[in-house]
Amino acid sequence: MNLSTAQASRRAKEVGIKKIGGSSRGMLVTQFLSESFILSFISLIFALIFIKVTLPYFNNLLGTNLALNLFASWYAIPVLIIFSVLVGILAGSYPAFFLSAFNPYEVLKGNVKNSMKNGRLRRILVVFQFAISILLIVGTMVMYRQINYMLNKDVGFNKEQLIVINRANALGAKVKSFKEAVKEIPGVVSIASSTAVPGRNNNDNGYGMEGRKDENFLMQTNWVDYDYLETYKMTLASGRFFNESFTTDKQACLVNESAIKNFSITDFAKTRFMQPRDSGKFDYLPIIGVVRNFNFESLRNPIQPYLFRFKADNVLWGYLTVRLSGKNYSSTISTIENKWKDFVPNNPLQYYFVDADFEQMYKQEKQNAQMAVIFSILAIFIAALGLFGLTSFTVEQRTKEIGVRKAMGSSIAGIYIVISREIIILVSISALIAWPLIYYIAGKWLENFYYRINLGVFSFIAGLTIALGIAVMTISYRIMRAARVNPAQSLKYE
C-alpha cells in the first residue's frame, strides 16, 4: 500500500488521461487490482522457492522433519491461490480505489498533489509496522538475556568437565572395582556413584521427623557415595559429608539449605528424619551436614528440599559421574570406554556431558529466540519497505519545497533534518505503542522462570535505537538524493 500510493502522483496523469479516454472507475480499479494480483502470485512463487531452500535449516532448528509437498492434500494449492488473491486484494484495494478516484480535470491541472498531502493511512501503517518491529527486537533481546542468564548462572556445583555414565547397574557388584580402575586413568580427577544426578532425579520420598509426628516431609532423595561432593564441587553450609572413618554415617543423611528453611529446622545436629519400614518400625536418619543450595532441576523451578543418603553396596542402580581434568578429553574418554569394555563387554558405554545436558533443558527457549530473530529481521525489512514508500511519497510532495530551501541557502544537512523529522517522530510513536505491550508480554513469559532477569530499560532503549537506526538508513538515500538535485530542476518539477 505504501509503495503503491507513493507512486500515485506519478500515475495521476495516466489515470486522468484514461478517464478522459472513456475508462470508468470500475475499469481502473480492475486494472490496479490486477497489477496487485500479479505481484501477489509472483510473490507466492518466490515464497515457495524460499521455503524449499530454507526448510532444512528450520528442520534442524526445530528438530522436526517438515516437508513441502503441495500435492499431499487436494486443498493445498487452492488454499494457496485463495490466500494469494486475498493478499492481492488487501494490498491493492486502497491504492486502487484511491487512484481511481482522481478527478481528471484536477489531475491535468496538477492539483492532485495537494489533495494527497494528508497520507494519514500511510503514517498509520508505518507506525504499526515499526511497533511490531520494536516489539520483536525488544522481545528477542529479553529472550537472549534470559537464556544467557540461565546458562551462566551459578547452579551451586561445577558442571564443567563432568561426564555422566548411564546404566551403571550394568556393572552389577563391580561398581567399586570399576571406580578404582577409572581413578588410575590420567585425566580423571574423581569419580562418584549415585542414584540421581542434577537434571535426572528420583521421585520425592516421604519422611517423618522425630518430635513432629503429625507432619510429613517430602524430599528429593539421592543415594550417594563418599566421592559425590568432591566430584560435583558442591560446598557445605555447615556440618560434614559422609566419611569412611565414621561407620554410623551409613545410617545418616545430609540436607540442602531449602530443607532447613522450608521445614523450620533450628538445630540440624539434633534433628533426625524417620522412614517407616515394612515391619512398622522406623529407620532414624540423623542429619550430619547441610549442603548449600544447588539447582538439581531447571531454573524454571525454585530449589526444593533435597536429602542425601549413603549409597550401600547393594544399591546397584543409578549413575557414575566422572570429573575430567580438562586435557585430552577424547583420549581420556576413550580409555574409560576401554575400561568399561573390560568390565561389561556386551554393553556399550553410554554417557553425556552435564553442561550440555543443562543446555538441553533450555532447548525450547533457544529455538524460540532464534525464531524471534528471524521474524524480527523479516518484520524490520517489511517496515523498512513501508518507510521507504512513505519517504518517497514525502519527497515527491516536497520536491519544490526542497528546491526553494536550497535556493534560499539551506544546506543538505538542514534539508535532511526537516524531512527526516517526521519519520523519527513516527518511529518514536511506534516505540511508545510497543513498549507497554512488550513489557506485559515479556513479563508474563519471564514468570515461567523462578530465576529470571529484571527487564530494566536497556532492552527497550536498544530496541528504539535499532529501529531509529534502520529508519535513518532507509530514508537517507531517498532524502539525500532529492537534496542534491539542482534547485533549478526542483523548481521546474511537475
C-alpha positions in Angstrom: 0.0 0.0 0.0 2.7 2.4 1.0 4.8 1.8 -2.1 1.8 2.0 -4.5 0.4 5.2 -3.1 3.9 6.7 -3.0 3.9 6.3 -6.8 0.3 7.7 -7.1 1.4 11.2 -8.1 3.4 9.7 -11.0 0.4 7.8 -12.2 -2.1 10.6 -11.7 -1.8 11.8 -15.2 -2.2 8.3 -16.5 -5.5 8.0 -14.6 -6.7 11.4 -15.8 -6.0 10.6 -19.5 -7.6 7.2 -19.2 -10.7 8.7 -17.6 -11.0 11.3 -20.4 -10.5 8.5 -22.9 -13.6 6.8 -21.5 -12.3 4.5 -18.8 -14.8 4.1 -15.9 -13.7 3.9 -12.3 -14.5 0.2 -12.2 -12.1 -0.4 -15.1 -9.4 1.5 -13.4 -10.0 -0.4 -10.1 -9.8 -3.7 -12.0 -6.5 -2.6 -13.6 -4.8 -1.7 -10.3 -6.2 -4.8 -8.5 -5.0 -7.0 -11.4 -1.5 -5.5 -11.1 -1.6 -6.3 -7.3 -2.8 -9.9 -8.1 0.1 -10.4 -10.5 2.6 -9.2 -7.9 1.0 -11.4 -5.2 1.2 -14.5 -7.4 4.8 -13.8 -8.3 5.5 -13.4 -4.6 3.8 -16.7 -3.9 6.1 -18.5 -6.3 9.2 -16.8 -4.7 7.8 -17.7 -1.3 7.5 -21.4 -2.2 11.1 -21.4 -3.6 12.3 -19.7 -0.4 10.6 -22.2 1.8 12.0 -25.1 -0.2 15.5 -23.7 0.2 15.3 -22.8 3.9 13.3 -25.8 5.1 16.3 -27.9 6.0 17.5 -25.1 8.3 14.2 -24.9 10.0 14.0 -28.6 10.4 17.5 -28.6 12.0 16.5 -25.6 14.2 13.2 -27.1 15.5 14.2 -30.8 15.5 11.4 -31.6 13.1 11.0 -33.3 9.7 8.7 -30.9 7.8 8.5 -31.3 4.1 7.0 -29.1 1.3 4.6 -31.3 -0.6 1.9 -29.3 -2.4 0.2 -32.4 -3.7 -0.1 -34.2 -0.4 -3.6 -32.7 0.1 -6.1 -31.8 -2.6 -6.8 -28.4 -0.9 -3.2 -27.2 -0.6 -2.8 -25.5 -4.0 -6.4 -24.0 -3.9 -5.8 -22.6 -0.4 -2.5 -21.0 -1.5 -4.2 -19.4 -4.6 -7.1 -18.1 -2.5 -4.6 -16.7 0.1 -2.6 -15.1 -2.7 -5.8 -13.5 -4.1 -6.7 -12.2 -0.6 -3.3 -10.7 -0.1 -3.6 -9.1 -3.6 -7.0 -7.5 -2.6 -5.7 -6.3 0.8 -2.5 -4.8 -0.6 -4.1 -3.4 -3.7 -7.6 -2.2 -2.6 -6.6 1.1 -1.0 -4.3 2.2 -3.9 -6.9 1.0 -6.5 -9.8 3.0 -5.0 -7.5 5.9 -4.1 -6.0 6.3 -7.6 -9.3 5.6 -9.5 -11.0 8.4 -7.5 -8.8 11.2 -9.0 -10.7 13.9 -10.8 -9.3 14.1 -14.4 -9.7 17.9 -14.5 -7.8 18.4 -11.3 -5.2 15.9 -12.3 -4.4 17.5 -15.6 -4.3 20.9 -13.9 -1.7 19.5 -11.5 -3.8 19.9 -8.4 -3.8 16.3 -7.3 -0.7 16.5 -5.2 -2.3 19.0 -2.8 -5.1 16.5 -2.2 -2.6 13.7 -1.4 -0.6 15.5 1.3 -2.5 14.1 4.2 -1.3 10.5 3.9 -2.8 9.5 7.3 -3.2 5.8 6.4 0.4 5.6 5.2 1.6 7.1 8.5 -0.6 4.6 10.5 0.9 1.7 8.5 4.4 2.8 9.2 3.7 3.3 12.9 2.0 -0.1 13.0 4.9 -1.9 11.2 7.6 -0.3 13.3 5.7 -1.0 16.5 5.7 -4.7 15.6 9.4 -4.5 14.7 10.3 -2.8 18.0 8.2 -5.4 19.9 10.1 -8.2 18.2 13.5 -6.6 18.7 13.0 -6.0 22.4 11.3 -9.4 22.9 14.3 -11.2 21.2 16.8 -9.3 23.4 14.9 -10.2 26.5 14.8 -13.9 25.5 18.5 -14.0 24.8 19.4 -12.2 28.1 17.3 -14.8 30.0 18.8 -17.7 28.2 22.3 -16.4 28.7 21.5 -15.8 32.4 20.3 -19.4 32.8 23.3 -20.9 31.0 25.8 -18.9 33.1 24.1 -18.7 36.5 26.0 -20.3 39.4 23.9 -23.5 39.9 25.7 -24.5 43.1 28.1 -27.0 41.6 30.7 -27.1 38.9 29.0 -28.6 35.8 32.0 -28.2 33.5 34.2 -31.1 32.7 31.7 -33.6 34.1 30.5 -36.7 32.2 27.7 -39.0 33.5 27.7 -42.7 32.7 24.2 -44.0 32.3 23.1 -47.6 33.2 25.7 -48.1 36.0 23.6 -51.1 37.0 25.2 -53.0 34.1 28.3 -53.2 36.3 26.4 -55.0 39.0 28.5 -55.6 42.1 31.7 -54.4 40.2 31.0 -50.7 40.7 33.7 -50.3 43.3 36.3 -52.1 41.2 35.4 -50.1 38.1 35.7 -46.8 40.1 39.2 -47.8 41.3 40.2 -48.7 37.7 39.0 -45.3 36.3 40.7 -43.3 39.1 44.0 -44.6 37.8 43.4 -43.2 34.3 45.4 -40.0 33.6 43.0 -37.1 33.0 40.4 -38.4 35.6 40.2 -36.2 38.7 37.5 -38.1 40.5 34.5 -40.5 40.1 31.3 -40.9 42.1 28.4 -43.2 42.2 24.8 -42.1 42.9 21.2 -42.9 42.2 20.5 -39.4 40.8 22.3 -36.5 39.2 21.3 -32.9 38.6 18.7 -32.9 35.8 18.0 -36.6 36.2 16.2 -37.0 39.6 14.4 -39.8 41.5 10.9 -39.4 42.9 10.2 -37.5 46.0 10.3 -39.6 49.2 8.2 -39.0 52.3 9.8 -38.8 55.7 8.7 -38.2 59.3 10.7 -36.1 61.8 11.4 -37.0 65.3 9.3 -34.9 67.7 6.9 -33.8 64.9 4.7 -36.9 64.5 1.8 -35.4 62.6 3.9 -33.9 59.8 5.1 -35.4 56.6 8.2 -34.1 54.8 8.6 -34.7 51.0 12.2 -34.5 49.7 14.0 -35.5 46.5 16.4 -38.3 47.7 19.7 -39.2 46.3 21.8 -42.1 47.5 25.5 -41.2 47.0 28.9 -42.5 47.9 31.9 -40.8 49.6 33.2 -39.1 46.5 30.0 -37.4 45.3 30.6 -33.9 47.0 34.2 -33.7 45.7 33.2 -34.8 42.2 30.5 -32.2 41.8 32.4 -29.5 43.7 29.4 -28.8 45.9 30.0 -26.9 49.2 28.8 -27.4 52.7 27.0 -24.7 54.6 27.7 -26.5 57.8 28.5 -29.9 59.2 30.4 -32.5 57.2 29.9 -35.0 54.4 29.9 -38.8 54.6 33.2 -40.1 55.8 34.6 -43.7 55.8 36.0 -43.0 59.3 32.5 -42.9 60.8 30.7 -46.2 60.4 27.5 -44.6 61.6 27.4 -42.3 58.6 25.8 -45.1 56.6 22.6 -44.5 58.6 22.9 -40.7 58.5 21.9 -38.1 55.9 22.6 -34.6 54.7 20.0 -32.0 53.5 20.2 -28.8 51.5 19.5 -25.3 52.8 15.9 -25.3 51.4 15.1 -28.3 53.6 16.4 -26.4 56.7 14.4 -23.3 55.8 11.2 -24.9 54.5 10.9 -27.3 57.4 11.9 -24.7 60.1 14.8 -26.8 61.4 16.6 -24.7 64.1 19.4 -27.2 65.1 20.1 -29.8 62.4 22.6 -31.6 64.6 19.7 -32.5 67.0 17.3 -33.4 64.1 16.5 -36.9 62.9 14.3 -37.9 59.9 12.3 -41.1 60.2 11.5 -43.5 57.4 9.0 -46.3 58.0 10.0 -50.0 57.4 7.6 -52.7 56.3 7.7 -54.1 59.9 6.1 -50.9 61.2 9.3 -49.7 62.8 11.4 -46.7 61.6 14.9 -46.1 60.3 16.2 -43.0 62.0 18.4 -40.7 59.9 20.4 -38.1 61.9 21.5 -35.0 59.9 25.3 -34.6 59.8 25.6 -31.8 57.4 23.9 -29.1 55.3 24.8 -28.7 51.6 24.5 -25.3 50.0 21.5 -25.0 47.7 22.2 -26.2 44.1 19.9 -26.3 41.1 19.1 -30.0 40.5 16.2 -29.0 38.2 15.7 -26.4 35.5 15.9 -22.7 36.6 12.2 -22.5 35.9 11.6 -24.1 39.3 12.6 -23.0 42.8 15.1 -25.2 44.7 13.1 -27.7 46.7 14.2 -29.7 49.8 16.8 -32.3 49.0 18.2 -35.2 51.0 21.4 -37.2 50.6 21.6 -40.8 51.9 24.6 -43.1 51.8 24.6 -45.5 48.8 25.2 -49.0 50.1 27.0 -51.7 48.1 23.7 -53.5 47.4 22.2 -50.4 45.7 23.3 -51.2 42.2 21.2 -48.9 40.0 22.0 -45.3 39.2 24.8 -43.3 37.6 28.5 -42.8 37.6 29.9 -39.3 37.4 33.5 -38.7 36.2 35.3 -35.3 36.6 37.9 -34.8 33.9 41.0 -32.7 34.2 40.2 -30.6 31.0 43.1 -32.0 29.0 42.8 -34.6 26.2 39.1 -35.2 26.6 38.9 -37.6 23.7 41.8 -39.7 24.9 40.6 -39.9 28.5 37.0 -40.9 27.4 38.4 -43.4 25.0 40.4 -45.0 27.9 37.3 -45.0 30.1 35.4 -46.8 27.3 38.1 -49.5 27.1 37.9 -50.0 30.8 34.1 -50.3 30.6 34.5 -53.0 27.9 36.8 -54.9 30.2 34.1 -54.9 32.9 31.0 -55.1 30.7 31.9 -56.4 27.2 28.3 -56.8 26.0 27.0 -53.3 26.9 28.4 -50.2 25.1 29.3 -47.2 27.3 26.6 -44.5 27.3 27.5 -41.1 28.7 26.8 -37.4 28.3 28.3 -34.1 29.4 26.5 -32.4 32.3 26.9 -28.9 30.9 25.5 -29.9 27.5 22.6 -31.7 29.3 21.7 -28.5 31.2 21.8 -26.5 27.9 19.4 -29.1 26.5 16.9 -28.1 29.3 16.5 -24.8 27.6 16.4 -26.0 24.0 12.8 -24.7 23.5 13.8 -21.3 24.7 16.8 -21.2 22.4 14.7 -22.3 19.5 12.1 -19.6 20.3 14.8 -16.9 20.5 16.3 -18.0 17.1 12.9 -17.9 15.6 12.3 -14.5 17.1 15.5 -13.2 15.4 14.2 -14.5 12.0 10.8 -12.9 12.4 12.4 -9.6 13.7 14.6 -9.4 10.5 11.5 -10.1 8.3 9.4 -7.5 10.2 12.2 -4.9 10.1 12.6 -5.5 6.3 8.9 -5.1 5.7 8.7 -2.0 7.9 11.7 -0.5 6.1 9.9 -1.0 2.8 6.9 0.8 4.1 9.0 3.6 5.4 10.8 3.8 2.1 7.4 4.2 0.5 6.4 6.9 2.9 9.7 8.8 2.4 9.4 8.5 -1.4 5.9 9.9 -1.2 7.0 12.8 1.1 9.9 13.7 -1.1 7.6 13.6 -4.2 5.3 16.1 -2.4 8.0 18.4 -1.2 10.3 18.5 -4.3 9.6 22.2 -4.9 10.0 23.0 -1.2 13.4 21.3 -1.3 14.3 23.4 -4.3 13.1 26.6 -2.6 15.1 25.8 0.6 18.3 25.2 -1.4 17.8 28.4 -3.4 17.4 30.3 -0.1 20.7 28.9 1.2 19.7 25.8 3.2 22.3 23.1 3.5 21.8 19.4 2.6 22.0 18.6 6.3 19.3 21.2 7.1 17.0 19.7 4.4 17.7 16.2 5.7 16.7 17.2 9.2 13.5 18.9 8.1 12.3 15.9 6.1 13.5 13.1 8.4 12.0 14.8 11.5 8.5 13.3 10.7 10.0 9.8 10.3 11.8 10.0 13.6 8.6 11.1 15.3 6.6 8.2 13.7 9.2 5.7 14.9 9.2 7.2 18.4 5.4 6.9 18.5 5.8 3.2 17.4 8.1 2.7 20.4 5.6 4.3 22.8 3.0 1.8 21.5 5.3 -1.2 21.5 6.9 -0.7 24.9 3.9 -1.3 27.1 2.9 -4.3 25.1 6.3 -6.0 25.2 6.7 -5.1 28.9 3.5 -7.1 29.6 4.3 -10.0 27.2 7.9 -10.3 28.3 6.9 -10.1 32.0 4.4 -12.9 31.5 7.0 -15.0 29.7 9.6 -14.5 32.5 7.0 -15.7 35.0 7.7 -19.2 33.7 11.2 -19.0 35.3 11.7 -18.8 39.1 15.2 -17.5 38.4 14.9 -14.6 35.9 16.4 -11.4 34.8 15.0 -7.9 35.6 13.5 -6.3 32.5 15.3 -3.0 33.1 15.3 -0.2 30.5 18.3 -1.3 28.4 16.4 -3.6 26.0 13.7 -1.0 25.5 16.1 1.8 24.7 18.2 -0.6 22.5 15.0 -1.6 20.6 14.2 2.1 19.8 17.8 2.8 18.9 17.9 -0.1 16.4 14.6 0.9 14.9 15.7 4.5 14.5 19.0 3.4 13.0 17.2 1.3 10.5 14.7 4.1 9.7 17.5 6.6 9.2 19.4 4.2 6.9 16.2 3.5 5.0 15.3 7.1 4.3 18.8 8.6 3.9 19.3 7.6 0.3 16.0 9.0 -0.9 16.3 12.3 1.0 20.0 12.9 0.2 19.3 12.1 -3.5 16.5 14.7 -3.6 18.5 17.3 -1.6 21.4 17.1 -4.0 19.3 17.9 -7.0 19.9 21.3 -8.6 17.3 23.7 -7.2 16.6 24.9 -10.8 15.4 21.4 -11.6 13.4 21.1 -8.4 11.6 24.3 -9.1 10.6 23.2 -12.6 9.4 19.8 -11.2 5.8 18.8 -12.0 
